[in-house]
Structure formats: structure tokens, C-alpha cells
Amino acid sequence: MSENADLVVVGARVHGAPDAQAVAVRGTRIAAVGTAAEIRAVVGSRTEVLELPGATLLPGMNDAHIHLGQWGASRPPLALDVSPREVTSIADVAELVRRAAATQPQGTWIRGYGWDLGFLAECVADPRRRLRRADLDAASPDHPVVLSDFSLHAIWVNSKALEIAGVTAATPTPTGGDITRDEHGEPEGILSEFAAMGLVLAHVPELTREERRTAIAAATAELHKLGTTSITDPALGPGGGGMLGTETLRAYEDMAGEGELGLRVSALLLFGDDGVVTIDHMREGLATFEVDAPAGSRLRVGGIKIFADGIPPLHTAWLGRPYADTPSRGSLVIPGDDDAARVAELHELVRLAHEAGHQVGIHATGDAAIDATVDAFAAAVQRHPREDTRHYVIHADLTYEASLRTMGRHAFGASSQPSIKTAAAHLSALLLGEERASYQWPYRSMLDAGVPLVFSSDAPVVWPDWRQGVAAAVLRTSAADGNVYGPEERITVEEAIAAYTTGGAWQDFAETEKGTIEVGKVADLCVLGGDPFIEDPAGIPEMPILATVLDGTPVFVS
């Protein structure tokens, strides 16, 4: 490299280049990787120099499954924060709602996000205690209230919201959803899965395009502080409601076209009606839905999203054998009169998207749902051979040997969220039993089977901090009880960081552009204050992010 660099990072250990201590950037690309002396030779009068001795220089992190707009919209000032970070009891939630109602005109919808039964004192003291509309009614009798849980798979509403939505004892439970009811059949206030949640969410005023842009920008700024430069935002399009809908995709398009998108964004398109997709929905979406991802911008369409089942905490994951605390096995959330019909529908949905040339990402958490998903992928490839599809299972909680072998053979990926393991392991033990809870998220088995492993946060389900995810995958320690769940499924720090870097690049078909620190690749960098490869993995979440670089420009410096 003969020309002076625009940016130099010097003094840090360079990941993937053990003899290097510095990187030079010219324009948006990495121009040189070498010793401190070699790189200092291209420092000119206009070169920006980041001196970071003792740090570790990593590729920019890739959160390969994060509802970015939803995360931004789920926090103040757009919504109440009812997560365990802010509340510890039902009484706390009611007080936040009461304060919000006191400042809003009568009839204004009060939104909130983040409640978790495992962290509400009344529910911890009595596991049979259910959330009810009555818990919110006294705090807000005249304002409709809708509070999403941490997973985005359930909402807690008050009587006013149910009244506006017309949800009563006579309302049938929709296929693929659930409405909790009292002994008289009256709705209690919890609606689970998109099919049921949509009954209420259809009446909640949509955020404006500008509010969506505000949410995306605020969330982007937070990710910059965490060293993240790329994401996949799944479930955008006509099949998603609220921040998962088409308008959020349009906000991304606007920001990309104006050069205001501060991350590399891959979007998964969701067709259907509130997350439930039929064959007709898929055909219509593939034929008519258009995306304006400006050429050369940071926005791309990554593929098609399908929901196969729900999640274990709501007993909506489809299992091969019953839950530990109920005779239910859950089911697919795809339309059909029985399991066989729903599996056949899933196969057809995958076939249509696959033959249209798309990558397919399928939400599947229960082992029965995962087996059906992997079989659908394999059947589509056999019927219509296509090289390098990079189809993948999203979450992939309970992926057992047969499906792992098929995934490894076809290079079908697993896009998973290790921080959820830490957050939910204790609850999973109650719902699934110790054996399944320990095995859940079998990262060692996945890698040993040759499955491409990709990590993410699924924020706002958990905080989108890759450092927490690395520690979770390496240690598998429950945040609630301190127990280790499935030590045999631990992976190394190197493997975990790869799942956030090269794994994400693989999922995006972008391994020649990003994911490693090499000459010619985009200058997306994360500078970590410490060495995660030699220090105690338990301390990785406390290592500071010193700088984040996107396209050769520092977007965060501590």
C-alpha cells in the first residue's frame, strides 16, 4: 500500500492475523493488515488514527436475527418498558400504566413491551398465577392497554382493549393462536401467537413512517455502542403487524435511499395475515410484493420468513412428546385440520419460495417442528435442485441427530440466540424437563454435524449484546439459578465469535465482503477493550467496546 490511509487502528490484537497489531483503511475498504510499524508508514496528515493498545480488533458484529424497528419502538418514548430491567412485579407494571394513563388523553392506546412471567414477583411466588386484564383495569379503565411479552408471541391487554377489539366469550379461538379464558369462557387478557394477537393489534394505531425511522435510528445508535455493524431484520412485509409490517420495510427503503441507514440490513419478507401464511398468501406475495432496495445501498432482501410453530414458554412449540407440565405437545401454527395437513402445507410453502429462488428462514423451536422444517427444505432441494440455498432454521432449540445430519449434509443453517439460553434455561427445565432443557440449543452437536451456526439476539427478546451471547454459548449458565445446562454442548470463544461474524456473513451470502479482517473487505470493525480469547469467558460481557467502524468511518468511539 503506497497511498496514505484514511483511518488507522493501531495497537490492538487483530483477530485472524496473529502477527498483526494494526489495520489501515482507505475509503470503505481494508487496505492493509500488518505490524504497527508497517501501518504507521501510511499515516499522513489527514489520516485519522485510533490508538488502542491492549485491545482486540474484531470484525464488525452481525446480529443475524433482530427485530430492529420493533426493538426501537418498544422503548420510551414510544412505549413503556415493562421488562425485568424496569419492573419486578405486576404491581410495578400497573403503576407504570397508571402514570401513562394520567398523562394521555382518554382513549389513547398505551403500549408497552417486555414482561416476563419468570421475573414478576407474584408469578414467581405462585407459578399458577396468571396475568389478567383485571390487573390493568384499575390502572387504566378508559385507555386501552396492550403490553407485549419479551418474546413478541403474547400480549397482555385490559378490558378496554378487548372491548374495542370485540373479543368476548363468543369469539372463537383462531387456528394457530390462543386466548386464555376464565371458567366462564371470558377472555382473561392474554392472547398468544399472531393469529390471536392480531384480533387486538388490528385496532392499535400504526406508528407513522417518521416514528418508525426514529425507532430504527435510535436502535442503530445503540447497536453502534455494542460493536454491531450488520443485522437481519426478519418478518417484514404484509404478513407482519405493527413494527413487523410493510411500513417498517418502507422506512428502511427511505433511509437506505437517503444514505441514512447506519447498518447493513438484510430483510426477511413475511407474507400472510398476522404471521399465519397460507399457500395463496405465499403465491400472491411472491408474485406481487415489491421491494425498493436501492442498488449499492446497505439494504438487501435476504429471503422469505415462515413461522412453523411458537415457543416453549407459551406451550406453542411443537414437540415430539408432551411438555413436562402439561399433556399438550403444541402444534404447527400453519393452517390445516391436523398435523399431517399442516406439515403438507409447510412443505408446499417452502417449495414455492425455494423454486422462486429465495433463501428461506423458518421459525421452528420444537423438535417436531424442526424435523418437519428440515424435511421440507430437503424435499424442496430434491424436487428442484439448487446449489447453495442457505436455507436455515431460526432458533432451532431442540434439533436432534437426524435433522442435524440432514442440515449438515445440505448446509442448512441454524440461526440461534445463545443469550436466550441464559435467560430461559430455568423456565425451560420446568416446561420441558431437565433432559430437554439441558440439551436445548445444542451448539456443540450442531458444529460437529457440520451445520453452519449463526448467532443473534432476537431483540427485543433479549438485549442485543453479542458479548453476553458469547459468554452464554461458552458457559451455558442460567442467569436465574446459576446452574449449568448442558455442559457437553458448550463451544469455544473462537467458535462463538465466528457465529457472530463469519456465520452472519454466510447467512447473508456476503463472506467475500465481510465477516473477517482481510484486505479488500469492507472496513466494518469492532474494537474490544480486552482479549476474549485468553481471559475468563465470564468476564467477556464486561469488556468495553472502545470503537465501532462502519464502511471505514468510526460511528462510535468511547
Number of C-alpha atoms within 10 A of each C-alpha: 12 6 11 20 26 21 27 27 25 26 20 25 25 24 18 13 16 9 12 19 26 27 30 29 29 20 14 18 19 24 24 21 22 18 18 17 11 17 24 19 13 20 18 14 9 10 16 17 16 17 13 20 15 15 23 23 30 23 30 27 32 33 32 30 27 24 27 29 29 22 23 27 28 23 21 13 10 17 16 21 21 28 23 16 10 14 21 19 20 20 16 15 23 19 17 17 24 19 12 20 22 12 9 12 11 13 15 16 20 22 23 26 27 24 29 20 21 19 17 20 16 18 17 13 10 9 11 9 11 14 19 20 19 15 20 26 21 15 22 25 18 18 24 25 28 25 25 24 22 21 21 21 21 22 27 24 28 26 25 21 27 21 12 13 17 13 20 14 15 10 13 11 15 15 16 23 20 20 24 16 16 12 7 7 13 15 21 24 25 24 25 24 26 27 21 24 26 23 18 19 18 13 13 20 10 15 16 12 16 11 17 25 23 17 25 25 20 17 21 23 16 15 24 25 19 24 31 29 25 29 25 27 25 27 29 27 27 21 24 24 23 21 24 24 20 22 21 28 27 19 21 26 22 18 19 24 18 11 12 15 21 21 24 19 25 21 26 24 29 28 30 19 16 23 25 23 23 19 17 12 18 21 15 13 19 17 10 8 12 9 15 15 19 15 10 9 17 21 23 22 20 21 22 25 27 31 23 30 26 27 19 21 18 15 22 24 28 28 24 15 14 15 21 16 12 10 9 15 18 24 22 26 26 24 18 17 9 10 14 10 13 19 21 14 19 29 20 18 23 29 21 16 21 22 15 12 12 18 23 25 29 26 21 30 28 31 21 23 30 29 23 22 26 25 18 21 28 22 16 21 19 10 10 12 13 12 8 12 20 22 25 28 26 29 26 27 27 24 28 19 13 10 21 25 18 19 26 17 13 19 20 28 26 31 29 26 31 26 29 25 25 25 18 17 27 24 18 21 18 14 20 23 15 17 12 18 22 22 19 25 28 23 26 20 20 24 17 11 18 18 23 22 26 29 30 30 25 30 24 24 24 22 15 25 21 27 25 22 28 30 26 26 30 22 21 27 23 20 17 14 10 12 13 16 24 21 16 13 20 20 21 16 19 13 19 25 25 22 27 27 26 24 28 29 24 19 26 25 16 13 16 14 17 26 28 23 24 21 15 16 19 25 31 31 29 26 25 25 20 22 17 22 14 8 10 10 21 16 13 22 17 12 14 17 22 21 23 29 24 24 21 21 17 18 16 19 14 8
